[in-house]
């Protein structure tokens, strides 16, 4: 019985950590998209300090927003 409780506790902790990491990854993706939008806006204002140089050297023009084709699926079945 104690083992079952520990397994349930660890499953709960795993789920909480997974949800937290998933949330952080989504936020990172949002920030990357926002960064690209701001860089595009700066580029449209013209060359006022070597922005094209920065974009080219950092390869920022190649960055695309992430699209998850196969999101991670977690099987919560425990088979001892």
Buried (B, 14 or more C-beta within 10 A) or exposed (E): EEEEEEEEEEEEEEEEEEEEEEEEEEEEBEEBBEEBEEBEEBBEEEEEEEBEEEBEEEEBEEBEEEEEEEEEEEEEEEEE
